[in-house]
């Protein structure tokens, strides 16, 4: 597995003081800017992002474990989704992948509330506990967690409308008339999930907005309701930038 996937970029993990393992391109694009917002730029702390391109964290994480110990040779954190509500065998909690942002949200919300982390997530959680790697997870996905922060809604809508001008406007109108904040987050998540192949473009668009905010901060221009880094992302960034005990 490592012979196939341990390319030059991922090999940088062996020279890093900290490692952030992520599932895909969206996290890889956004994490450096989020770290800057927290005033912990990853390059200052010699932290590398390793995009495993999926959910196969174990082979990468396993090589960090020191033999016959429960320790990891570098500060490391895995950022992943808990993938609740994705098992078709559980009809009471499964959320159909064909749903879009204009769906009725009551039952979807209840399924998310009652859903449990996937078996895949539970296995990586157990492994991380054995090798002392910090596991930081999103409830469902990164996009849902981002949208759960009220300050982030305008950023996400702007980023989406940049990539999808017409349908993005329809989403904005629906989100802005929604009374419950969690329903706003659900609509944004459903929108991005239904257009999964282009979520990297949305992440790039959001990244540009974050870069503009960082530039404004450096110039002393403060925005009232700035972008809020989700708590599980903060946890991961702090885990690899704090001094190791």
C-alpha positions in Angstrom: 0.0 0.0 0.0 2.7 2.5 1.0 4.7 1.6 -2.1 1.8 2.7 -4.2 0.8 5.8 -2.3 3.8 7.2 -0.5 4.8 9.8 -3.1 7.2 12.6 -2.7 4.7 14.9 -1.0 3.5 12.4 1.5 7.2 11.4 2.2 7.7 14.8 3.8 5.9 13.4 6.9 9.2 11.8 7.8 10.9 15.2 8.2 8.0 17.0 9.9 7.6 17.9 13.6 3.9 17.5 13.2 1.6 15.7 10.8 -2.1 16.3 9.9 -3.7 13.4 8.1 -6.8 14.4 6.1 -9.3 12.6 3.9 -9.3 14.8 0.8 -8.5 17.9 -1.2 -11.0 20.2 0.6 -9.3 19.8 4.0 -5.8 20.0 2.4 -6.8 23.3 0.7 -8.4 24.9 3.7 -6.3 23.8 6.7 -3.3 26.0 6.0 -5.5 29.1 6.0 -7.4 28.1 9.1 -4.1 27.6 10.9 -3.2 31.2 9.9 -6.5 32.4 11.3 -5.5 30.8 14.6 -2.1 32.4 14.3 -0.4 29.0 14.1 0.8 28.9 10.5 1.8 25.3 9.7 5.1 26.1 8.1 6.2 27.9 11.3 5.7 24.7 13.3 7.1 22.4 10.6 3.7 20.7 10.2 2.9 18.7 7.1 -0.5 17.9 5.7 -0.8 14.3 4.4 -3.9 13.9 2.1 -4.6 10.1 2.0 -7.2 10.6 -0.7 -9.8 8.6 1.1 -10.2 6.9 4.5 -7.2 4.6 4.5 -5.4 6.3 7.4 -4.2 3.1 9.1 -1.2 2.3 6.8 0.1 5.8 7.1 -0.5 6.2 10.8 0.9 2.7 11.6 4.4 3.6 10.4 4.5 6.4 12.9 4.1 4.1 15.8 7.3 3.2 17.7 7.7 -0.6 18.1 6.6 -2.1 21.4 5.2 1.2 22.7 2.0 3.2 22.7 3.8 6.3 21.4 4.1 8.1 18.1 7.4 9.4 17.0 5.9 12.7 15.8 3.0 14.8 16.9 0.1 13.7 14.7 -3.6 14.1 14.3 -6.1 12.5 12.0 -9.0 14.7 10.7 -11.9 12.7 9.5 -15.7 12.5 9.2 -17.7 10.2 11.4 -19.8 9.3 8.4 -23.0 8.8 10.4 -26.2 8.2 8.4 -24.4 6.5 5.5 -25.4 2.9 6.1 -28.3 1.8 3.9 -28.9 -1.2 6.2 -30.1 1.3 8.9 -33.2 2.7 7.3 -34.1 4.8 10.3 -30.9 6.8 10.1 -29.8 6.5 6.4 -29.8 9.8 4.5 -30.4 9.3 0.8 -27.6 10.6 -1.4 -30.1 11.8 -4.0 -31.5 14.5 -1.7 -30.7 18.1 -2.6 -30.7 21.5 -0.8 -34.5 22.0 -1.3 -35.5 18.8 0.5 -37.7 18.7 3.6 -35.4 18.9 6.5 -37.3 17.6 9.5 -36.6 13.9 9.0 -33.1 14.5 7.9 -32.3 16.5 11.0 -33.7 13.7 13.2 -31.6 11.1 11.4 -28.5 13.1 12.1 -29.4 13.5 15.7 -30.1 9.8 16.1 -27.3 8.6 13.9 -24.1 6.9 15.2 -20.6 7.1 13.9 -19.8 4.5 11.3 -18.0 1.2 11.9 -15.1 2.5 9.8 -14.8 5.5 12.2 -14.9 3.4 15.3 -12.1 1.2 14.0 -9.8 4.1 13.3 -10.7 5.6 16.7 -9.6 2.4 18.4 -6.4 2.3 16.5 -5.5 6.0 17.3 -6.0 5.3 21.0 -3.4 2.5 20.7 -0.7 4.6 19.1 -1.3 7.9 20.8 -2.5 9.8 17.6 -5.1 12.5 18.1 -8.3 11.8 16.3 -10.4 14.9 15.5 -13.7 14.2 13.8 -16.6 16.0 12.2 -20.2 15.2 12.9 -21.0 13.9 9.4 -18.6 16.0 7.2 -16.4 19.0 7.1 -18.9 21.0 5.1 -21.7 20.5 7.7 -19.3 21.4 10.6 -18.3 24.6 8.8 -21.9 25.6 8.2 -22.8 24.9 11.9 -20.8 28.0 12.8 -23.2 31.0 12.3 -20.4 33.4 11.2 -19.4 31.0 8.4 -22.7 31.0 6.5 -22.0 34.2 4.4 -18.5 32.9 3.5 -19.9 29.5 2.4 -22.8 31.1 0.4 -20.3 33.5 -1.3 -17.9 30.6 -2.1 -20.8 28.4 -3.5 -22.3 31.2 -5.6 -18.9 31.9 -7.1 -18.8 28.3 -8.5 -22.6 28.0 -9.1 -24.0 31.5 -9.8 -27.6 30.5 -10.7 -28.4 27.6 -8.4 -26.2 29.1 -5.7 -28.5 32.2 -5.7 -31.5 29.9 -5.1 -29.6 28.2 -2.2 -28.8 31.7 -0.7 -32.5 32.7 -0.9 -33.6 29.5 0.8 -30.9 29.7 3.5 -31.6 33.3 4.3 -35.3 32.7 4.8 -34.6 29.6 7.0 -35.3 30.4 10.7 -33.4 27.5 12.4 -29.6 27.8 12.0 -29.1 24.1 12.0 -31.4 23.9 9.0 -29.3 26.5 7.2 -26.3 24.3 7.8 -28.2 21.3 6.5 -29.2 23.0 3.3 -25.6 24.0 2.6 -24.3 20.5 3.4 -26.9 18.9 1.1 -26.1 21.3 -1.7 -22.4 20.5 -1.6 -23.0 16.8 -1.1 -25.2 16.7 -4.2 -22.4 18.3 -6.2 -19.5 16.3 -4.7 -17.4 16.3 -7.8 -17.0 20.1 -7.6 -16.6 20.5 -3.9 -12.9 21.1 -4.4 -13.7 24.2 -6.4 -16.0 25.4 -3.6 -13.1 24.9 -1.2 -10.8 26.9 -3.4 -13.3 29.7 -3.6 -13.7 29.7 0.2 -9.9 29.6 0.6 -9.6 32.8 -1.4 -12.1 34.5 1.0 -10.0 33.3 4.0 -6.8 34.6 2.4 -8.5 38.0 1.9 -9.5 38.0 5.6 -6.0 37.2 6.7 -4.6 40.0 4.5 -7.1 42.4 6.0 -6.1 41.4 9.5 -2.4 42.0 8.7 -3.4 45.5 7.5 -5.2 46.1 10.8 -8.7 45.8 9.2 -10.9 43.9 11.6 -14.1 42.3 10.4 -16.9 42.1 13.0 -18.1 38.5 12.4 -15.0 36.8 11.1 -14.7 33.2 9.9 -14.9 30.7 12.8 -12.7 27.6 12.6 -14.7 24.6 13.8 -13.7 23.2 17.2 -12.5 19.8 15.9 -10.2 21.5 13.4 -8.8 23.8 16.2 -8.2 20.7 18.3 -6.2 19.1 15.5 -4.1 22.2 14.7 -3.3 22.7 18.4 -2.4 19.0 18.8 0.4 19.3 16.3 1.6 22.8 17.3 1.7 22.6 21.1 4.9 21.4 22.7 4.9 17.6 23.1 4.8 16.5 26.8 
